[in-house]
């Protein structure tokens, strides 16, 4: 007899080997119909998977996260099936699940068009409606290679040939289409109902620019119609908020072909930049950080000592002078250690906190560049804390609390905390890893944070915490981090004199709150849809006159506001007031001041808040109190 243990602890007994589908049917017809896959002893499998020994089983449906993964995986295969039906000469390559959907890469003699996508999606719907059974079979590697060669699928044959010779491979068939895959998949194509193809992009075969450029079709798939529609609505809203579009409309910045991957900041954009940088500079000053500045170009020998030359050489910009090789720094940490090493340090000096708005350069592939979110030249709010091992926990607690306040000031309160632990390949003793991981975990707990572990995701030299914020659309952005690093101080021979009078190595904590300022500003623009709060808005107030008769009074109002340190635009153009109001409203300014004869006679101002809210006439002093309160409280 075989005992199957269900999630509620109950057991079901079967006389012999039993499949996931059969167990689901024994529980009820509703569950049998809803079953997409099973989780047997923690591993997700097809419903056809047979259990021949006592097992723990969960039936996976569309309501489960694993079920959505299976749906998306299977929809990628449905996409390939449809492409082969419509374009028999196309070759299929790989089609994995990604966040919110899937993609599949194809080799075809001509570019796919938008009309092709419509036709492919229609064919997918047609094939799904046939509710064809998805069947798995296993072949020896060499037999599978020959099979796909016989189909003319050279890319699939190449993929399989790279698998060790003694391994078998699994194939999945639905109707006339069969594909290489580990699975699992839905039991039949009828389970795939809510999907949409999104776009076509280029992708090199196996990610190597020396190989053929393939065509990548992206799609999304969901468990329900409502979830699909919610996602598409979110994408529409995200498109409206695209920082590249808003950057042009609000005259903040541009990217130029003469310097790809770098940002040309316009006056208003640079004002926004300075708002973020000066805020973070105050954070440094108020929390025990000493601001430093390292050089942009450093001799190759230092990067060899730190190990960056071996690991990051392809992403480093290099130059040569007087027969010496240099690199533009891709990160700031080695420079901070060199600053630390100037002069003898005592245990009394620790923790020692350095902060730098350090500009870094990384030679990112051109295909990965994205507005100001991913660039080749960027500035980090980079900090490094030199401390003892015993001080790590308190530093993590203090840093986490500080990060929470900073994110709240910028309007983000939904933060996800993840602790990445020791990878398989690592340096250091198990005891030192235990202490470092425990210190990070206790630091998070002391800050009142719930967190999840990411086993094996730490750096080779130490564990780290990742801080991910969620924006108004629910999109995650990993910005902050704190990492334990005993490695670089060892490589660059950093020391301090301990209480016992002997030399010791400090631990180095790499930490950032906003990360890349360019990327963070892009996030802020999209979060606010360009309607930045008053404390960050490049222009906080526009002063508009109705006729020339109020021009002098308008100038005096603008001057008074500027003397209060406010950022003011004075618009005295000979245009209709409705035109000027509309134009400045489109610039998403926090406040508009309109001045006519009534306001001038009363020594007052008529105020409009963003969104068309008419606040009426008020004394200028009252308006100054209002906007300075907004700025102080970081609202509006």
VOGU-3710 file (C-alpha; in Angstrom, 3 decimals, decimal comma):
1> xxxxxxxxxx> 0,000/0,000/0,000  1,078/3,588/-0,673  0,217/6,408/1,730  -0,168/9,931/0,345  -0,028/12,712/2,941  -1,990/15,855/2,036  -1,236/19,425/3,248  -3,836/19,253/6,044  -2,094/16,180/7,466  -4,717/13,710/6,298
11> xxxxxxxxxx> -3,622/10,548/4,499  -5,006/8,627/1,554  -4,116/5,006/0,943  -3,741/3,434/-2,506  -3,074/-0,214/-3,416  -0,225/0,612/-5,810  1,512/3,376/-7,743  -0,761/6,391/-8,174  -0,565/9,591/-10,237  -1,136/13,128/-9,022
21> xxxxxxxxxx> -4,253/13,289/-11,210  -5,656/10,115/-9,639  -5,159/11,447/-6,126  -6,891/14,705/-7,114  -9,810/12,697/-8,575  -10,105/10,693/-5,356  -10,569/13,932/-3,447  -13,231/15,371/-5,727  -14,162/16,121/-9,329  -13,761/19,867/-8,770
31> xxxxxxxxxx> -10,162/19,477/-7,684  -9,457/16,981/-10,455  -10,670/19,516/-13,006  -8,702/22,405/-11,438  -5,431/20,493/-10,980  -2,572/21,890/-13,040  0,332/20,069/-11,388  1,405/18,572/-8,094  4,114/19,173/-5,535  5,531/15,814/-4,436
41> xxxxxxxxxx> 7,906/15,961/-1,480  8,573/19,619/-2,331  9,125/19,157/-6,092  6,637/20,458/-8,664  5,642/17,721/-11,139  3,075/17,015/-13,865  -0,329/15,624/-12,924  0,735/12,470/-14,794  3,632/11,953/-12,362  3,376/8,566/-10,688
51> xxxxxxxxxx> 4,183/8,063/-6,995  5,360/4,568/-6,198  6,278/5,143/-2,544  4,818/7,019/0,421  4,821/10,737/-0,459  3,694/14,174/0,689  1,518/15,777/-1,990  -0,017/19,194/-2,646  -2,360/19,597/-5,606  -1,425/22,763/-7,492
61> xxxxxxxxxx> -4,196/24,866/-9,054  -4,330/28,260/-10,747  -4,726/29,872/-7,308  -1,168/28,871/-6,344  2,028/30,739/-7,252  3,449/27,476/-8,592  0,310/27,085/-10,687  0,830/30,465/-12,329  4,410/29,456/-13,110  3,165/26,274/-14,804
71> xxxxxxxxxx> 0,582/28,267/-16,782  3,228/30,671/-18,068  5,662/27,896/-18,884  2,987/26,045/-20,821  1,845/29,206/-22,616  5,408/29,728/-23,867  5,150/26,285/-25,516  1,727/27,194/-26,890  3,345/30,270/-28,468  6,019/28,113/-30,127
81> xxxxxxxxxx> 3,321/25,695/-31,313  1,373/28,551/-32,917  4,478/30,008/-34,577  5,337/26,628/-36,108  1,769/26,271/-37,385  1,858/29,680/-39,097  5,554/29,823/-40,021  6,783/26,234/-40,522  10,286/27,415/-41,511  10,823/29,190/-38,187
91> xxxxxxxxxx> 13,179/27,445/-35,777  12,432/27,423/-32,051  15,215/27,975/-29,523  14,405/28,690/-25,838  11,274/29,904/-24,075  11,521/30,480/-20,325  9,166/32,003/-17,770  10,009/35,561/-16,698  8,378/37,965/-14,264  4,739/38,519/-15,290
101> xxxxxxxxxx> 4,989/36,216/-18,302  7,304/34,453/-20,703  9,211/34,799/-23,950  10,303/32,526/-26,764  13,198/33,111/-29,174  12,849/32,206/-32,840  15,091/32,146/-35,881  13,162/33,236/-38,971  14,021/34,640/-42,386  12,208/37,938/-41,868
111> xxxxxxxxxx> 11,188/40,141/-38,934  7,869/39,384/-37,291  5,419/42,268/-37,685  2,662/43,564/-35,372  0,203/41,876/-37,713  2,090/38,607/-37,216  1,665/38,926/-33,442  -2,084/39,336/-33,850  -2,207/36,234/-36,052  -0,009/34,217/-33,662
121> xxxxxxxxxx> -2,153/35,137/-30,660  -5,302/34,167/-32,580  -3,725/30,818/-33,483  -2,764/30,258/-29,813  -6,391/30,770/-28,799  -7,504/28,345/-31,496  -5,001/25,667/-30,401  -5,872/26,108/-26,732  -9,564/25,649/-27,503  -8,791/22,162/-28,883
131> xxxxxxxxxx> -7,834/21,151/-25,331  -5,112/18,834/-26,602  -3,446/16,606/-24,038  0,137/17,510/-23,095  2,180/14,299/-23,030  5,677/13,798/-21,665  8,243/11,283/-22,906  11,926/10,665/-22,204  14,700/9,986/-24,747  18,443/9,334/-24,471
141> xxxxxxxxxx> 20,400/12,491/-25,254  21,875/11,320/-28,571  18,531/10,028/-29,791  16,929/13,382/-28,943  19,674/15,226/-30,870  18,978/13,159/-33,989  15,243/13,566/-33,559  15,394/17,368/-33,565  17,889/17,386/-36,427  15,383/15,375/-38,422
151> xxxxxxxxxx> 12,814/18,099/-37,743  15,239/20,782/-38,961  15,445/22,236/-35,444  19,198/22,854/-35,365  19,063/25,123/-32,313  17,252/22,512/-30,235  19,752/19,894/-31,380  22,623/22,150/-30,302  21,049/22,718/-26,883  20,580/18,990/-26,309
161> xxxxxxxxxx> 24,090/18,183/-27,545  25,478/20,383/-24,736  23,850/18,090/-22,142  26,120/15,338/-20,723  26,009/12,203/-22,923  24,819/9,885/-20,172  21,700/11,911/-19,400  18,176/11,426/-20,695  16,054/14,385/-21,759  12,329/14,976/-21,485
171> xxxxxxxxxx> 10,085/16,119/-24,329  6,512/17,402/-24,209  4,020/16,989/-27,056  0,751/18,808/-27,631  -0,961/18,044/-30,921  1,598/18,186/-33,757  4,181/20,129/-31,722  6,878/18,571/-29,554  9,451/20,521/-27,563  12,408/19,889/-25,304
181> xxxxxxxxxx> 11,578/20,777/-21,703  12,075/19,718/-18,112  8,469/20,659/-17,311  6,153/20,497/-15,600  3,256/21,511/-17,843  -0,502/21,772/-17,615  -2,288/18,495/-18,412  -3,967/19,944/-21,533  -3,927/23,138/-23,594  -7,497/23,973/-22,537
191> xxxxxxxxxx> -6,095/25,189/-19,217  -4,473/28,125/-21,035  -7,070/30,849/-21,493  -5,825/34,235/-20,344  -2,767/35,407/-22,253  -1,605/38,185/-24,538  1,445/38,700/-26,746  3,183/41,979/-25,968  6,079/42,757/-28,302  8,967/41,501/-30,431
201> xxxxxxxxxx> 12,608/42,303/-29,605  16,033/41,160/-30,719  18,130/38,689/-28,743  21,447/37,055/-29,584  21,577/33,270/-29,626  22,853/32,210/-26,211  23,321/35,871/-25,280  26,521/36,190/-27,334  26,724/39,195/-29,678  28,910/37,123/-32,018
211> xxxxxxxxxx> 25,979/34,803/-32,696  22,875/35,231/-34,829  20,289/37,800/-33,791  17,060/35,966/-33,003  13,545/37,316/-32,607  12,156/37,272/-29,076  8,392/37,329/-28,682  7,246/38,416/-25,228  3,896/37,460/-23,749  2,013/37,525/-20,482
221> xxxxxxxxxx> -0,302/34,886/-19,004  -2,534/34,848/-15,927  -4,844/32,545/-14,063  -7,968/34,673/-14,577  -9,351/37,212/-17,036  -9,498/39,864/-14,304  -5,826/39,381/-13,400  -4,840/39,704/-17,056  -6,885/42,888/-17,424  -5,444/44,354/-14,216
231> xxxxxxxxxx> -1,948/43,720/-15,497  -2,671/45,294/-18,889  -4,202/48,320/-17,149  -1,093/48,595/-14,985  1,061/48,535/-18,116  -1,008/51,324/-19,648  -0,508/53,386/-16,504  3,192/52,555/-16,449  3,490/53,756/-20,042  1,963/57,088/-19,052
241> xxxxxxxxxx> 4,486/57,296/-16,216  7,509/56,274/-18,303  10,372/58,416/-17,024  11,808/58,784/-20,526  8,564/60,270/-21,835  8,132/62,517/-18,790  11,791/63,515/-18,909  11,168/64,999/-22,364  7,803/66,556/-21,552  9,035/68,180/-18,336
251> xxxxxxxxxx> 12,408/69,153/-19,848  14,442/67,276/-17,219  17,103/65,380/-19,189  17,938/63,622/-22,405  20,109/60,743/-23,609  22,288/61,549/-26,617  23,806/59,235/-29,207  27,123/61,065/-28,809  27,470/59,576/-25,323  25,301/56,451/-25,060
261> xxxxxxxxxx> 24,398/55,322/-21,566  25,047/58,703/-19,963  22,641/61,458/-18,966  22,519/65,093/-20,095  20,753/66,867/-17,242  18,797/69,995/-18,146  18,427/72,863/-15,626  15,180/71,567/-14,134  16,452/67,990/-14,054  19,668/69,035/-12,348
271> xxxxxxxxxx> 17,620/70,938/-9,767  15,802/67,680/-9,034  19,123/65,844/-8,859  20,466/68,398/-6,379  17,338/68,030/-4,264  17,986/64,308/-3,893  21,748/64,668/-3,418  21,518/67,475/-0,858  18,893/65,535/1,082  21,173/62,484/1,153
281> xxxxxxxxxx> 24,147/64,677/2,084  22,175/65,846/5,137  21,486/62,177/5,928  25,255/61,602/5,924  25,881/64,580/8,174  23,164/63,704/10,672  24,109/60,028/11,022  27,826/59,936/11,656  29,145/59,659/8,098  32,201/61,538/6,922
291> xxxxxxxxxx> 31,887/62,471/3,269  34,903/61,617/1,135  35,794/61,814/-2,547  37,953/59,353/-4,466  39,503/59,671/-7,940  37,769/58,492/-11,091  40,815/56,776/-12,611  42,850/54,215/-10,661  45,811/52,082/-11,697  45,061/48,582/-12,961
301> xxxxxxxxxx> 47,212/47,068/-10,199  44,681/48,034/-7,509  41,846/46,355/-9,398  44,019/43,251/-9,695  44,591/43,205/-5,937  40,887/43,539/-5,191  39,916/40,854/-7,716  37,749/43,185/-9,760  40,078/42,932/-12,767  39,401/39,194/-13,081
311> xxxxxxxxxx> 35,666/39,427/-12,404  34,627/42,723/-14,040  37,261/43,447/-16,682  34,765/43,270/-19,566  32,575/45,885/-17,883  35,394/48,327/-17,099  36,416/51,315/-19,192  40,207/51,457/-19,439  42,813/53,951/-20,561  46,607/54,221/-20,749
321> xxxxxxxxxx> 49,056/56,988/-19,922  52,859/56,910/-19,836  52,840/53,130/-20,262  50,574/52,602/-17,244  47,134/51,000/-17,491  44,225/52,593/-15,665  40,512/51,920/-15,280  37,581/54,196/-14,619  36,226/52,993/-11,312  33,175/50,719/-11,563
331> xxxxxxxxxx> 32,681/50,958/-7,779  33,947/53,084/-4,887  34,956/50,559/-2,229  38,696/50,140/-3,013  39,163/53,901/-2,883  37,529/54,055/0,535  39,916/51,450/1,871  42,867/53,492/0,624  41,464/56,505/2,491  40,933/54,361/5,603
341> xxxxxxxxxx> 44,556/53,210/5,497  45,947/56,739/5,771  47,084/56,887/9,377  46,829/54,341/12,170  43,306/53,424/13,246  42,385/52,341/16,750  39,441/50,294/17,958  38,266/53,579/19,469  37,826/54,972/15,933  35,372/52,236/15,005
351> xxxxxxxxxx> 32,788/52,181/13,634  34,162/54,564/11,016  31,602/55,553/8,390  32,588/56,984/5,000  30,070/58,252/2,468  30,602/59,378/-1,115  28,481/60,507/-4,019  30,810/58,491/-6,175  30,456/58,498/-9,925  31,071/55,057/-11,399
361> xxxxxxxxxx> 31,364/53,786/-14,963  30,407/50,327/-16,173  30,461/49,245/-19,791  26,933/47,856/-19,902  25,778/46,222/-23,172  23,916/48,720/-25,335  20,876/46,433/-25,437  20,549/46,633/-21,659  20,516/50,431/-21,428  17,179/51,913/-20,371
371> xxxxxxxxxx> 16,684/55,670/-20,058  18,238/56,817/-16,783  17,303/53,552/-15,069  20,268/51,653/-16,494  23,220/53,674/-17,695  26,978/53,431/-18,093  27,827/56,422/-15,916  26,014/56,692/-12,603  26,406/58,144/-9,133  25,758/56,176/-5,962
381> xxxxxxxxxx> 24,979/57,305/-2,430  27,770/54,925/-1,576  28,891/54,314/1,975  31,294/51,990/3,736  31,364/51,261/7,426  34,586/49,936/8,944  33,777/48,129/12,177  34,479/45,099/14,313  32,538/41,884/13,937  30,795/42,608/17,244
391> xxxxxxxxxx> 29,500/45,935/15,900  27,792/44,536/12,783  24,387/43,906/14,372  24,022/47,421/15,794  25,192/48,991/12,519  22,629/46,956/10,569  19,858/47,972/12,959  20,823/51,649/12,739  21,171/51,538/8,967  17,827/49,789/8,458
401> xxxxxxxxxx> 15,990/52,331/10,613  17,668/55,155/8,694  16,759/53,589/5,342  13,116/53,301/6,405  12,999/57,014/7,236  14,622/57,996/3,931  12,216/55,874/1,900  9,258/57,294/3,832  10,422/60,857/3,114  10,475/60,008/-0,581
411> xxxxxxxxxx> 6,981/58,503/-0,329  7,762/54,779/-0,115  6,473/52,777/2,840  6,140/49,291/1,325  9,582/47,686/1,727  10,589/44,060/1,192  13,569/42,712/3,146  15,655/39,787/1,925  18,715/38,216/3,534  21,069/36,439/1,128
421> xxxxxxxxxx> 23,115/33,702/2,783  26,317/31,779/2,013  26,804/30,515/-1,548  28,332/27,147/-2,368  31,628/28,733/-3,411  32,822/31,038/-0,649  35,738/32,081/1,483  35,931/32,177/5,262  35,051/29,696/7,987  31,600/28,328/8,705
431> xxxxxxxxxx> 31,776/30,022/12,100  32,447/33,446/10,578  29,521/32,959/8,163  27,269/31,928/11,061  28,194/35,071/12,976  27,769/37,390/9,971  24,402/35,932/8,932  23,102/35,996/12,497  24,223/39,611/12,931  22,331/40,683/9,802
441> xxxxxxxxxx> 19,218/38,751/10,819  19,230/40,137/14,370  19,801/43,649/13,030  16,670/43,303/10,880  14,637/41,855/13,748  15,741/44,676/16,034  14,381/47,119/13,439  11,023/45,347/13,475  11,357/43,876/9,987  9,879/40,673/8,663
451> xxxxxxxxxx> 12,248/39,220/6,078  12,817/36,223/3,882  15,997/34,243/3,344  17,591/33,821/-0,063  19,737/30,720/0,508  22,991/30,693/-1,452  22,514/34,200/-2,904  25,197/35,964/-0,855  28,503/37,159/-2,290  31,457/34,785/-2,113
461> xxxxxxxxxx> 32,920/36,872/0,706  29,855/37,498/2,872  26,062/37,688/3,303  23,963/40,712/2,435  20,565/42,303/2,947  18,590/43,647/-0,008  15,974/46,337/0,548  13,298/46,454/-2,164  10,681/49,191/-2,309  7,332/48,899/-4,079
471> xxxxxxxxxx> 5,947/51,819/-6,041  2,380/53,030/-6,594  1,856/50,393/-9,308  3,138/47,588/-7,101  6,385/47,244/-9,035  9,439/46,208/-6,978  12,692/48,186/-7,142  15,734/46,840/-5,324  17,653/49,944/-4,249  19,196/49,573/-0,811
481> xxxxxxxxxx> 21,720/47,031/0,395  24,130/46,317/3,210  26,816/43,664/2,713  29,345/42,137/5,077  32,840/42,046/3,555  35,958/40,810/5,370  37,584/40,120/1,988  38,616/43,556/0,680  40,156/44,693/3,990  42,208/41,473/3,874
491> xxxxxxxxxx> 43,276/41,948/0,246  44,248/45,579/0,742  45,761/45,052/4,190  43,460/47,326/6,206  44,046/47,157/9,973  43,212/48,689/13,306  44,929/48,480/16,678  42,764/46,538/19,085  42,260/46,988/22,802  44,911/44,309/23,284
501> xxxxxxxxxx> 47,471/46,431/21,414  47,752/44,024/18,480  46,704/44,474/14,833  43,262/43,331/13,678  41,305/43,353/10,432  38,167/45,486/10,322  34,983/44,229/8,724  33,775/46,390/5,852  30,042/46,950/5,411  29,087/48,085/1,910
511> xxxxxxxxxx> 25,840/50,055/2,132  23,602/52,158/-0,083  20,107/53,519/0,447  18,937/54,939/-2,888  21,705/53,223/-4,872  22,201/54,829/-8,271  20,861/58,389/-8,077  19,993/58,262/-11,774  17,907/55,135/-11,321  16,295/56,400/-8,119
521> xxxxxxxxxx> 15,291/59,675/-9,784  13,761/57,637/-12,605  11,773/55,698/-9,987  10,648/58,963/-8,356  9,487/60,364/-11,691  7,448/57,244/-12,441  6,122/56,958/-8,885  4,802/60,532/-8,999  3,885/60,462/-12,717  6,014/63,611/-12,927
531> xxxxxxxxxx> 3,975/65,421/-10,254  6,864/65,627/-7,821  6,182/66,772/-4,254  6,851/70,431/-3,507  10,144/69,774/-1,721  11,579/68,074/-4,845  9,768/69,871/-7,673  12,298/71,752/-9,864  9,821/74,644/-10,084  7,584/74,934/-7,045
541> xxxxxxxxxx> 5,484/77,952/-8,028  4,593/79,803/-11,207  3,492/83,426/-10,792  1,158/84,530/-13,596  -0,225/88,000/-14,306  -3,486/88,539/-16,168  -2,503/91,850/-17,827  0,520/94,122/-17,950  -1,100/96,259/-15,251  -0,148/93,651/-12,634
551> xxxxxxxxxx> 3,398/93,000/-13,932  5,222/95,009/-11,285  3,203/93,517/-8,439  3,830/90,037/-9,868  7,563/90,739/-9,915  7,451/91,768/-6,262  5,514/88,622/-5,329  8,007/86,424/-7,172  10,926/88,224/-5,516  9,404/87,761/-2,056
561> xxxxxxxxxx> 8,943/84,036/-2,699  12,477/83,660/-4,049  13,828/85,427/-0,967  12,194/82,647/1,056  14,346/80,137/-0,845  11,483/78,962/-3,046  11,921/77,978/-6,699  9,735/80,341/-8,704  8,974/80,895/-12,389  7,631/84,335/-13,285
571> xxxxxxxxxx> 5,478/84,330/-16,413  4,724/87,864/-17,652  4,040/86,873/-21,261  1,311/88,684/-23,141  -0,860/85,567/-23,383  -4,370/84,749/-22,234  -4,380/83,667/-18,593  -6,261/80,459/-19,472  -3,438/79,535/-21,847  -0,764/80,195/-19,245
581> xxxxxxxxxx> -2,639/78,245/-16,566  -3,081/75,270/-18,890  0,572/75,327/-19,980  1,969/75,424/-16,441  -0,553/72,833/-15,239  0,818/70,447/-17,856  4,242/70,946/-16,243  2,697/69,484/-13,068  3,792/72,361/-10,814  2,681/72,153/-7,171
591> xxxxxxxxxx> 1,230/75,685/-7,160  0,159/78,445/-9,558  -0,326/82,017/-8,358  -2,636/84,135/-10,489  -2,574/87,895/-10,065  -5,286/90,212/-11,360  -6,510/93,654/-10,353  -8,453/92,299/-7,351  -5,408/90,524/-5,906  -3,182/93,537/-6,528
601> xxxxxxxxxx> -5,654/95,899/-4,847  -5,971/93,609/-1,829  -2,236/92,860/-1,620  -3,127/89,164/-1,976  -2,573/86,235/-4,357  -5,037/83,787/-5,961  -3,687/80,257/-5,522  -4,296/77,106/-7,525  -2,933/73,781/-6,272  -1,897/70,988/-8,594
611> xxxxxxxxxx> -4,834/69,099/-10,052  -6,877/72,239/-10,698  -7,806/72,820/-7,065  -8,746/76,497/-6,618  -7,677/77,650/-3,151  -8,950/81,175/-3,700  -7,325/84,454/-2,703  -5,154/84,704/0,400  -2,450/86,949/1,853  0,968/86,127/0,467
621> xxxxxxxxxx> 2,168/85,348/4,000  -0,528/82,666/4,326  0,554/81,033/1,077  4,204/81,076/2,189  3,186/79,331/5,416  1,305/76,711/3,400  4,078/75,858/0,948  6,845/75,936/3,551  4,768/73,496/5,607  4,443/71,255/2,543
631> xxxxxx> 8,202/71,339/2,059  9,036/70,752/5,717  6,608/67,827/5,941  7,549/66,534/2,459  3,928/66,499/1,290  2,046/67,685/-1,818
//
